[in-house]
Amino acid sequence: MDGLNLKSEQVYRYLRIYIDQNKFSMSNRLPSEHFLCNRLSVCRETVRQAVSLLVEEGLACSRRGSGTFFDKAKAIASDYAEDLSRLQIALIIQGQDHEANASFIQSIRTTLKADNVELRVFFTDNKVANERKCLESCMTGIHGLIVDGVKASLMNPNLDCYARLYEKGIPFVFYNNYYSGTSYPKVIMDDESCADNLIQELVSKGHTHIGGLFLCDNYQGCKKYLGCAKAMIRQGARFDDSYMKWLLSDELDDWEQVKRTIYRFLRSIPECTAIVCCNIMLYQALKEVLLNEDKKIPDDYSVVCFDYSKPDWNEIGLTCSVHPGEEVGRVSARMLMKMVYDPCYKNKEKEFSYMFPPQIHIGTSVRQIQNNLAK
């Protein structure tokens, strides 16, 4: 993949995974440029560079007026490993936040470089069926996996795949989202402590009518909600179910619908003075809604956010828990490689888990109000 920049490489790997998952289907047409640009948040030139590499490799061909197609015979014969003499590590990633993914993938690659490892990236698009295909592809030829769980708060039908990997002695570590009730190694945030800090900042400034935007099929979202609910009860803020808005992660694909949902939610809680956002995407949607309504942060609504992953958290003055970003990739990669080289890792799984302590940035997005205004 020499000559490809990070975004073109991301498109290239997305298409390789698409080919692998569709090589036995009836159609061999690749997704259109328009679809790839929208799905991966890239420009047409970036997509064309990735497709050109597939064409050079003989895996795809373009037909004028018809689109681009992949070679099924070659796809079935290929195992996609570039160098079978090297350790093969799989990264199974949701793929929704493409900007954050690029730096995360690079941090893992850099960490694994010293171990002569080839990283193979699989995108699930946060779909359970895609996760299963990815896991089944990793049953042979893979020496370890780093995984962001899919819809991890739901009862997942793919836990049998993880059990099979475990029995085969293929180690894996979850990051961000993991499956409740399992004891597999994980690299996660201390979401409840983050919630306690963020709610404390709101309550200390007089806010008692606090709303929240959470993802119900995201295990992190549920943990953040639980932390906020406990903190509000403990710190004397009003806890009311009608002030908590649950969304599905798939709904984030329809940005305009998400904004309409948030708009209606805010209209239903007129006494609300502060909003907690469980991730950066919901914060960005809320910010756009407020801008369209000529509302300002913090004059009209105080806002705090979990897991802010962009580097401008200090510049924009947002009170938030700062996501460790690339450090999550480095720690996940180090933990996994320790398991790869330790034949007895199953007897000491807790040694390969890590919880990041809260990193809270106090910005200017929370205003001081009089307590009687929030009652």
MARROMAR-211669 format. One record per residue: residue number from 1; residue in three letters; x, y, z of N, C-alpha, C in turn. Coordinates in steps of 0.05 Angstrom, whole numbers. Atoms other than C-alpha are relative to their C-alpha. Layout:
residues N
k	r	n_X	n_Y	n_Z	ca_X	ca_Y	ca_Z	c_X	c_Y	c_Z
NUM	ALA	X	Y	Z	X	Y	Z	X	Y	Z
...
end
This chain:
residues 375
k	r	n_X	n_Y	n_Z	ca_X	ca_Y	ca_Z	c_X	c_Y	c_Z
1	MET	16	-24	0	0	0	0	17	25	0
2	ASP	-18	-23	2	59	46	-12	-13	21	-17
3	GLY	10	-22	16	37	114	-36	-28	9	9
4	LEU	26	-7	-10	-31	113	-1	2	16	25
5	ASN	0	-14	-26	-45	164	52	-19	-15	19
6	LEU	15	15	-20	-82	144	116	-30	-3	-9
7	LYS	29	2	8	-152	160	88	-4	-19	-23
8	SER	2	18	23	-140	124	22	4	-29	9
9	GLU	-4	27	-11	-113	64	61	-25	-10	14
10	GLN	24	8	-15	-175	64	104	-22	-9	-20
11	VAL	19	8	20	-219	62	41	8	-27	-12
12	TYR	-10	25	11	-175	7	12	-6	-24	18
13	ARG	5	22	-18	-181	-36	74	-30	-5	3
14	TYR	29	4	-1	-256	-24	77	-9	-16	-24
15	LEU	8	15	24	-262	-49	6	10	-29	0
16	ARG	-10	28	-2	-218	-110	19	-18	-17	18
17	ILE	19	14	-18	-264	-128	77	-26	-5	-13
18	TYR	25	3	15	-325	-116	34	2	-23	-20
19	ILE	-4	22	19	-297	-163	-19	0	-26	14
20	ASP	-2	25	-15	-281	-216	33	-28	-9	10
21	GLN	26	6	-11	-351	-212	62	-21	-6	-22
22	ASN	20	3	22	-386	-213	-7	10	-19	-22
23	LYS	-11	16	21	-342	-261	-46	-17	-25	-8
24	PHE	18	22	6	-395	-316	-42	-28	9	-7
25	SER	26	-10	6	-454	-271	-56	-6	0	-30
26	MET	8	0	28	-492	-264	-122	13	23	-15
27	SER	-11	-24	14	-464	-195	-138	29	4	7
28	ASN	-28	-7	-5	-392	-174	-146	5	29	-5
29	ARG	-3	-29	4	-405	-100	-153	10	13	26
30	LEU	-10	-15	-23	-365	-54	-106	-19	23	6
31	PRO	17	-24	-6	-401	3	-69	8	24	-18
32	SER	-5	-23	17	-407	67	-109	18	21	13
33	GLU	-16	-22	-11	-361	127	-101	-16	17	19
34	HIS	18	-16	-17	-420	166	-73	-4	-13	28
35	PHE	4	14	-25	-433	113	-20	25	1	18
36	LEU	-25	1	-15	-360	108	1	7	27	11
37	CYS	-6	-27	-9	-352	183	5	-17	7	25
38	ASN	18	-6	-23	-413	190	51	6	-18	24
39	ARG	-4	19	-22	-399	127	92	26	5	15
40	LEU	-26	-3	-12	-325	141	104	10	29	3
41	SER	-7	-28	-3	-326	217	102	26	8	-14
42	VAL	-23	-6	16	-275	223	47	-8	12	-26
43	CYS	6	-11	26	-270	257	-20	2	-21	-22
44	ARG	0	19	23	-277	224	-89	28	-8	-8
45	GLU	-27	6	8	-203	229	-103	12	-21	19
46	THR	-9	19	-20	-188	190	-39	-10	-28	-7
47	VAL	12	25	8	-236	135	-61	13	-11	-25
48	ARG	-11	9	25	-207	133	-131	29	-11	3
49	GLN	-27	10	-5	-136	124	-104	-1	-29	11
50	ALA	3	27	-12	-159	63	-63	-9	-20	-21
51	VAL	11	18	21	-198	33	-122	22	-6	-20
52	SER	-22	3	20	-138	44	-168	20	-22	9
53	LEU	-18	21	-11	-95	1	-122	-12	-28	-3
54	LEU	14	26	4	-147	-55	-124	2	-9	-29
55	VAL	-2	6	29	-146	-51	-200	29	-9	-7
56	GLU	-28	8	5	-69	-53	-201	6	-28	10
57	GLU	-5	26	-11	-71	-115	-158	-16	-22	-14
58	GLY	16	19	15	-120	-148	-206	-24	-10	15
59	LEU	23	8	-16	-174	-153	-153	-26	13	-10
60	ALA	24	-15	9	-222	-104	-187	5	10	-28
61	CYS	-1	-13	26	-239	-75	-254	-23	19	-3
62	SER	21	-20	4	-279	-14	-275	-13	-4	-28
63	ARG	14	2	25	-332	-19	-329	-15	26	-4
64	ARG	11	-27	6	-351	47	-360	-31	-1	-1
65	GLY	28	-1	0	-423	64	-345	-14	-20	18
66	SER	12	22	-17	-433	3	-300	10	1	29
67	GLY	-11	0	-27	-387	13	-240	26	-16	2
68	THR	-25	15	-5	-329	-24	-209	-8	-27	13
69	PHE	6	27	-8	-330	-100	-198	25	-14	10
70	PHE	-23	15	-9	-285	-148	-160	0	-28	-12
71	ASP	-4	27	12	-257	-214	-185	-5	-21	21
72	LYS	8	20	-20	-293	-269	-146	21	-22	3
73	ALA	-18	23	-1	-244	-324	-164	26	8	15
74	LYS	-24	-9	-14	-184	-284	-141	-6	6	30
75	ALA	7	-6	-28	-220	-261	-78	-3	-26	16
76	ILE	3	25	-14	-237	-333	-59	27	-13	5
77	ALA	-27	13	-2	-165	-356	-71	18	15	19
78	SER	-18	-16	-17	-135	-299	-30	-8	0	29
79	ASP	5	-2	-29	-128	-298	45	6	28	11
80	TYR	-5	-28	-6	-109	-224	45	23	5	19
81	ALA	-24	-5	-16	-47	-234	87	23	8	-18
82	GLU	-21	-11	17	10	-193	58	26	-15	5
83	ASP	-25	14	-6	65	-232	93	-5	-21	21
84	LEU	8	22	-18	49	-300	123	22	-7	20
85	SER	-22	6	-19	117	-302	159	-2	17	25
86	ARG	3	-18	-23	94	-247	206	-25	-7	16
87	LEU	24	3	-17	46	-249	265	-23	16	-12
88	GLN	23	-13	11	-24	-232	242	-19	8	23
89	ILE	17	-11	-21	-64	-187	289	-24	13	-13
90	ALA	24	-12	11	-136	-168	274	-11	22	18
91	LEU	13	-22	-14	-168	-102	294	-29	1	-11
92	ILE	29	-1	7	-245	-106	293	-11	26	12
93	ILE	6	-27	-8	-270	-35	295	-28	8	-11
94	GLN	27	-8	10	-340	-3	289	1	17	-25
95	GLY	-3	-15	25	-318	49	239	-18	25	-2
96	GLN	18	-23	3	-368	105	255	15	27	1
97	ASP	-16	-25	-2	-318	159	276	26	-3	-15
98	HIS	-22	7	18	-271	155	217	25	17	6
99	GLU	-24	-16	-7	-226	213	238	15	-11	24
100	ALA	-13	12	-24	-213	182	306	12	-27	-7
101	ASN	-9	27	7	-205	113	275	28	1	-13
102	ALA	-26	-2	14	-147	136	230	23	2	19
103	SER	-22	-3	-19	-104	159	288	2	-24	18
104	PHE	0	24	-18	-125	99	331	14	-23	-14
105	ILE	-13	22	15	-104	49	277	29	5	-2
106	GLN	-29	-6	3	-38	85	267	14	-4	26
107	SER	-13	4	-26	-23	83	342	4	-30	5
108	ILE	-4	29	-3	-34	7	342	22	-10	-18
109	ARG	-21	8	18	9	-2	281	28	7	10
110	THR	-26	-9	-10	65	38	311	9	-17	24
111	THR	-7	16	-23	62	-1	376	8	-29	-8
112	LEU	-5	28	8	61	-69	340	24	-3	-17
113	LYS	-23	1	20	118	-50	293	24	-15	11
114	ALA	-23	12	-12	171	-74	342	-2	-31	1
115	ASP	4	29	-2	140	-144	344	-3	-13	-28
116	ASN	2	12	27	141	-154	268	-27	-11	-6
117	VAL	28	8	2	66	-156	265	-13	13	-25
118	GLU	17	-11	21	18	-147	206	-28	5	12
119	LEU	26	-6	-10	-46	-112	227	-21	-1	-22
120	ARG	21	3	19	-109	-132	190	-25	13	12
121	VAL	22	-16	-11	-167	-83	200	-27	-9	-12
122	PHE	27	8	8	-240	-105	198	-19	21	10
123	PHE	21	-19	-8	-298	-55	199	-27	-14	2
124	THR	26	12	-3	-365	-78	227	-23	18	-7
125	ASP	21	-20	4	-404	-14	214	-21	-3	23
126	ASN	17	3	-24	-433	-30	284	-24	-18	-6
127	LYS	21	19	6	-473	-88	255	8	-28	11
128	VAL	-5	25	-13	-478	-154	293	7	-21	-21
129	ALA	-5	20	21	-480	-196	229	28	4	-12
130	ASN	-27	-5	10	-417	-162	204	22	-9	20
131	GLU	-19	9	-20	-382	-175	270	4	-30	-2
132	ARG	-2	29	1	-397	-249	263	17	-8	-24
133	LYS	-17	7	23	-367	-251	193	29	6	5
134	CYS	-28	-7	-7	-305	-215	218	12	-21	18
135	LEU	-10	20	-19	-297	-264	276	5	-27	-13
136	GLU	-3	26	14	-307	-325	232	25	1	-19
137	SER	-24	-3	17	-253	-297	185	26	-2	16
138	CYS	-24	0	-18	-205	-295	245	5	-26	14
139	MET	-3	25	-14	-213	-367	266	26	-15	-8
140	THR	-25	12	9	-152	-387	225	19	22	-10
141	GLY	-19	-19	10	-88	-349	208	3	25	16
142	ILE	-2	-24	-17	-97	-297	263	11	-8	27
143	HIS	-13	7	-26	-55	-296	326	-11	16	24
144	GLY	12	-15	-21	-95	-245	366	-18	22	-11
145	LEU	19	-20	9	-151	-194	362	-3	23	20
146	ILE	7	-24	-16	-166	-123	388	-28	7	-10
147	VAL	28	-1	9	-242	-113	387	-15	23	15
148	ASP	20	-19	-11	-292	-56	397	-27	-14	-3
149	GLY	24	16	1	-356	-93	415	-23	15	-15
150	VAL	23	-10	16	-419	-84	372	-25	-1	16
151	LYS	25	-1	-15	-483	-61	406	2	-17	25
152	ALA	-9	17	-21	-451	-88	468	-19	-2	24
153	SER	18	2	-22	-508	-74	516	-23	-20	-5
154	LEU	21	19	7	-554	-123	479	11	-28	4
155	MET	-8	29	-1	-554	-199	484	12	-7	-27
156	ASN	-14	3	25	-502	-214	431	1	-30	-9
157	PRO	-1	28	10	-510	-278	388	28	-9	-8
158	ASN	-26	7	9	-436	-277	372	19	-9	22
159	LEU	-17	8	-22	-410	-296	441	11	-28	-4
160	ASP	-10	27	6	-403	-367	415	26	2	-16
161	CYS	-25	-4	16	-350	-341	366	23	7	18
162	TYR	-21	-7	-19	-311	-310	423	8	-24	16
163	ALA	-6	24	-15	-316	-375	462	17	-19	-17
164	ARG	-16	17	18	-289	-413	401	29	11	-2
165	LEU	-27	-12	1	-230	-364	395	15	-6	26
166	TYR	-13	5	-26	-216	-373	469	9	-29	2
167	GLU	-7	29	-2	-217	-449	464	23	-6	-19
168	LYS	-22	5	19	-170	-446	403	26	13	10
169	GLY	-24	-13	-10	-121	-405	445	8	25	-15
170	ILE	-5	-25	14	-128	-342	403	-8	23	18
171	PRO	7	-21	-19	-124	-284	452	-13	24	-12
172	PHE	13	-25	10	-166	-221	445	-4	18	24
173	VAL	5	-20	-21	-175	-157	484	-21	20	-12
174	PHE	19	-20	8	-235	-110	481	10	28	7
175	TYR	-5	-28	-8	-229	-35	481	-26	15	-3
176	ASN	25	-16	-1	-284	16	495	-24	-17	8
177	ASN	24	16	-5	-343	-32	489	7	-29	3
178	TYR	-4	29	-5	-343	-102	518	-27	-11	8
179	TYR	26	13	-5	-397	-153	534	-3	-6	30
180	SER	6	4	-28	-428	-152	603	-3	-30	6
181	GLY	2	28	-8	-422	-218	640	24	-17	-9
182	THR	-24	14	9	-357	-238	606	24	10	16
183	SER	-24	-8	-15	-289	-237	639	25	4	-18
184	TYR	-22	-3	18	-247	-227	577	15	27	5
185	PRO	-15	-25	-5	-191	-174	581	-11	24	-15
186	LYS	12	-24	12	-212	-103	566	16	25	8
187	VAL	-12	-26	-5	-183	-33	561	-22	21	-2
188	ILE	24	-16	-1	-237	16	582	5	26	16
189	MET	0	-25	-16	-252	84	613	-15	-5	26
190	ASP	15	0	-25	-275	94	685	-24	18	-3
191	ASP	23	-17	7	-342	119	661	-16	11	24
192	GLU	16	-9	-24	-376	122	729	15	23	14
193	SER	-15	-22	-13	-320	166	758	-2	25	-17
194	CYS	4	-24	17	-324	211	697	-27	13	4
195	ALA	27	-10	-4	-399	217	707	-1	16	26
196	ASP	1	-13	-26	-389	235	780	13	28	-1
197	ASN	-14	-26	3	-340	291	761	-17	20	-16
198	LEU	15	-18	17	-384	319	706	-26	10	14
199	ILE	24	-8	-14	-448	319	748	7	19	23
200	GLN	-9	-17	-22	-410	350	806	5	29	-10
201	GLU	-5	-27	12	-389	408	760	-26	14	-5
202	LEU	26	-12	6	-462	420	740	-14	8	26
203	VAL	14	-5	-25	-491	414	810	14	23	16
204	SER	-14	-21	-15	-437	459	840	-6	28	-11
205	LYS	7	-25	13	-459	513	791	-30	6	2
206	GLY	28	-5	-5	-532	508	814	-20	-15	-18
207	HIS	18	14	18	-560	461	761	-12	-25	14
208	THR	13	24	-11	-612	411	786	-19	-13	-20
209	HIS	16	12	22	-655	400	723	19	-7	-23
210	ILE	-21	8	19	-604	361	682	-11	-21	-19
211	GLY	8	19	20	-620	326	617	24	-16	-10
212	GLY	-22	16	10	-580	271	584	-7	-13	-26
213	LEU	2	14	26	-569	241	514	18	-24	1
214	PHE	-15	25	-3	-548	168	516	-7	-19	-22
215	LEU	5	21	19	-541	109	469	-6	-26	15
216	CYS	9	23	-16	-580	49	495	12	-26	-9
217	ASP	-12	26	8	-547	-6	453	31	1	1
218	ASN	-29	-4	-4	-477	19	470	6	-5	29
219	TYR	-5	6	-28	-449	-11	534	12	23	15
220	GLN	-11	-24	-12	-409	51	547	-22	20	7
221	GLY	22	-18	-5	-472	92	540	-16	-7	25
222	CYS	14	9	-23	-507	50	592	15	5	26
223	LYS	-16	-5	-24	-449	55	641	1	30	6
224	LYS	0	-29	-4	-447	131	631	-27	9	12
225	TYR	26	-6	-11	-522	135	644	-2	-8	29
226	LEU	1	10	-28	-516	93	707	17	18	18
227	GLY	-16	-18	-16	-459	137	732	-13	27	4
228	CYS	13	-26	-2	-498	201	718	-24	-2	19
229	ALA	23	3	-18	-561	174	752	8	-2	29
230	LYS	-10	3	-28	-523	153	814	10	27	11
231	ALA	-12	-25	-9	-486	219	817	-22	21	5
232	MET	22	-20	-4	-550	261	809	-15	-6	25
233	ILE	14	7	-25	-585	223	865	17	7	24
234	ARG	-18	-4	-23	-524	226	910	5	30	5
235	GLN	-8	-28	-3	-510	300	897	-24	19	2
236	GLY	24	-16	-6	-582	324	905	-13	13	-25
237	ALA	13	-10	24	-600	339	832	-26	-16	-4
238	ARG	25	14	6	-669	320	808	5	-21	-21
239	PHE	-2	22	20	-669	252	774	-28	-7	-10
240	ASP	26	4	13	-727	244	725	4	-15	-26
241	ASP	-2	16	24	-735	191	671	-5	17	-25
242	SER	7	-15	24	-766	242	624	23	18	-9
243	TYR	-23	-16	7	-700	281	625	22	-16	-12
244	MET	-20	17	12	-661	222	598	-10	-10	-27
245	LYS	8	8	27	-664	211	523	18	-22	-11
246	TRP	-15	23	11	-644	144	494	-1	-1	-30
247	LEU	-1	3	29	-622	136	422	14	-26	-7
248	LEU	-14	24	10	-597	77	381	24	9	-16
249	SER	-25	-7	14	-527	78	352	-5	1	-31
250	ASP	5	0	29	-555	62	282	-13	27	-9
251	GLU	13	-25	7	-595	127	285	19	22	-7
252	LEU	-21	-20	6	-530	166	281	6	2	-30
253	ASP	-4	0	29	-528	147	207	-19	21	-14
254	ASP	19	-20	10	-588	194	196	3	25	17
255	TRP	-7	-23	-17	-560	259	222	-23	20	3
256	GLU	23	-19	-2	-621	302	206	-21	-11	19
257	GLN	19	12	-18	-666	253	243	9	2	29
258	VAL	-11	-3	-27	-620	254	303	-5	28	11
259	LYS	4	-28	-9	-624	330	306	-30	5	5
260	ARG	28	-4	-5	-700	328	300	-8	-13	27
261	THR	5	14	-25	-702	278	358	9	17	24
262	ILE	-10	-17	-21	-659	323	401	-16	25	4
263	TYR	17	-24	-1	-700	384	383	-26	-5	15
264	ARG	25	7	-13	-765	350	405	5	-6	30
265	PHE	-7	6	-27	-731	325	468	3	25	17
266	LEU	-4	-25	-15	-709	395	489	-27	15	4
267	ARG	27	-13	-2	-780	421	476	-16	-13	22
268	SER	16	14	-20	-807	368	523	9	4	29
269	ILE	-11	-5	-27	-764	390	582	8	30	3
270	PRO	-6	-29	0	-771	466	585	15	10	24
271	GLU	-14	-9	-24	-743	471	656	30	-8	0
272	CYS	-27	10	1	-678	437	636	20	24	-4
273	THR	-20	-21	2	-616	481	645	27	-11	-10
274	ALA	-26	12	7	-560	431	629	-4	-27	-13
275	ILE	2	25	15	-548	373	582	27	-15	2
276	VAL	-23	17	0	-500	314	589	-1	-16	-26
277	CYS	-2	15	25	-477	283	522	18	-24	4
278	CYS	-16	23	-6	-452	212	525	23	-5	-20
279	ASN	-23	2	18	-405	220	465	2	25	-17
280	ILE	-6	-24	16	-376	271	417	-21	4	-23
281	MET	19	-2	22	-426	255	361	-26	13	10
282	LEU	25	-12	-11	-487	271	405	5	29	8
283	TYR	-6	-28	-6	-452	334	429	-1	17	-25
284	GLN	0	-16	25	-441	357	357	-28	3	-11
285	ALA	28	-2	9	-514	342	340	-15	21	17
286	LEU	13	-20	-17	-538	381	401	9	28	-6
287	LYS	-10	-26	6	-493	439	384	-13	12	-25
288	GLU	13	-9	24	-523	443	314	-29	7	5
289	VAL	28	-6	-7	-594	440	342	-2	27	14
290	LEU	1	-25	-15	-579	497	390	6	24	-19
291	LEU	-8	-21	19	-546	538	335	-24	7	-18
292	ASN	24	-4	17	-608	529	290	-22	15	14
293	GLU	21	-13	-16	-652	553	347	9	26	12
294	ASP	-11	-25	-10	-608	613	361	5	-1	30
295	LYS	-6	4	-28	-590	584	429	30	-2	3
296	LYS	-29	-1	-4	-521	590	460	7	-17	24
297	ILE	-13	14	-22	-476	548	504	20	20	12
298	PRO	17	10	-21	-474	563	563	-24	18	7
299	ASP	20	-19	-7	-522	622	562	-28	-12	3
300	ASP	27	12	0	-584	580	546	1	-28	11
301	TYR	-4	27	-11	-558	510	562	29	-4	7
302	SER	-27	9	-7	-497	487	600	3	-28	-11
303	VAL	-4	26	14	-467	426	566	27	-12	10
304	VAL	-24	16	-5	-417	372	587	-1	-24	-17
305	CYS	-1	22	20	-393	314	546	20	-21	10
306	PHE	-19	22	-5	-361	245	556	17	-4	-24
307	ASP	-18	12	21	-302	219	516	4	19	-24
308	TYR	-6	-19	22	-286	282	475	27	-8	-12
309	SER	-23	13	13	-236	254	425	16	18	-18
310	LYS	-15	-18	18	-216	314	383	20	16	16
311	PRO	-21	-14	-15	-154	354	401	-7	29	8
312	ASP	7	-28	-5	-191	421	406	-17	4	25
313	TRP	17	-3	-24	-225	408	473	7	24	17
314	ASN	-8	-24	-16	-184	463	506	-8	26	-14
315	GLU	6	-24	15	-195	513	450	-30	8	1
316	ILE	28	-6	1	-271	507	448	-12	4	28
317	GLY	10	-6	-27	-277	511	524	-21	-19	10
318	LEU	21	20	-8	-319	447	532	8	-14	26
319	THR	-4	16	-24	-325	417	601	-6	-29	-7
320	CYS	3	27	11	-314	343	586	20	-19	13
321	SER	-20	20	-5	-279	279	600	15	-4	-26
322	VAL	-16	2	24	-221	275	551	7	-29	-6
323	HIS	-6	28	8	-215	209	514	30	-3	-4
324	PRO	-29	4	3	-144	180	517	9	-4	-28
325	GLY	-7	2	28	-147	168	442	21	-20	-7
326	GLU	-21	18	9	-83	140	415	11	-17	22
327	GLU	-10	15	-22	-62	117	484	-16	-26	4
328	VAL	16	24	-1	-120	68	483	10	-21	-19
329	GLY	-11	19	20	-91	37	420	26	-12	10
330	ARG	-27	10	-9	-21	32	450	-4	-20	23
331	VAL	3	18	-23	-45	0	515	-13	-26	-9
332	SER	14	24	10	-92	-48	478	20	-18	-15
333	ALA	-20	16	15	-35	-70	432	20	-13	18
334	ARG	-20	11	-19	14	-79	489	-12	-24	16
335	MET	13	21	-15	-36	-120	529	-4	-25	-17
336	LEU	4	22	17	-52	-164	470	26	-15	-5
337	MET	-25	13	6	21	-178	453	11	-15	25
338	LYS	-8	15	-24	34	-198	526	-14	-27	0
339	MET	15	25	0	-20	-250	518	10	-19	-22
340	VAL	-10	16	23	6	-273	450	25	-15	8
341	TYR	-26	12	-8	74	-288	481	-1	-15	26
342	ASP	2	14	-26	47	-317	546	-19	-24	-3
343	PRO	17	24	3	21	-389	539	-19	-5	23
344	CYS	17	4	-23	-11	-385	608	-18	24	5
345	TYR	15	-24	-4	-50	-321	596	-28	-5	11
346	LYS	28	6	-8	-117	-356	609	-3	-1	30
347	ASN	1	3	-29	-99	-366	682	3	27	15
348	LYS	-5	-27	-13	-87	-291	695	-11	22	-17
349	GLU	12	-19	19	-135	-253	650	-2	28	11
350	LYS	4	-26	-12	-145	-196	699	25	17	-3
351	GLU	-24	-15	4	-72	-177	689	2	15	-26
352	PHE	-1	-12	27	-87	-158	617	-22	20	-5
353	SER	20	-21	2	-143	-109	632	10	26	11
354	TYR	-9	-26	-10	-135	-35	644	-23	20	-1
355	MET	21	-20	0	-182	21	664	14	28	2
356	PHE	-11	-27	0	-163	93	647	-14	17	21
357	PRO	13	-18	-20	-175	141	705	-11	25	-15
358	PRO	12	-24	13	-217	204	690	21	22	-6
359	GLN	-15	-24	6	-184	262	655	-21	21	-7
360	ILE	22	-20	2	-232	320	665	11	27	-7
361	HIS	-8	-28	7	-224	387	630	-24	18	7
362	ILE	21	-20	-8	-263	444	662	3	24	-19
363	GLY	-1	-22	19	-280	493	607	-20	22	8
364	THR	18	-22	-5	-330	549	600	-28	-6	-9
365	SER	26	8	11	-391	509	576	-21	-3	22
366	VAL	19	2	-23	-424	509	646	-1	27	13
367	ARG	3	-27	-12	-452	574	673	-11	-3	29
368	GLN	10	-2	-28	-467	592	746	-29	10	-1
369	ILE	28	-10	-2	-542	598	760	-8	0	29
370	GLN	10	0	-27	-581	613	823	-17	-25	4
371	ASN	15	25	-5	-610	551	855	-30	3	-4
372	ASN	29	-2	3	-680	579	855	-9	1	-28
373	LEU	8	0	28	-679	585	780	-2	-28	-11
374	ALA	0	27	10	-668	511	772	-21	-17	14
375	LYS	20	15	-15	-725	490	818	-27	0	-13
end
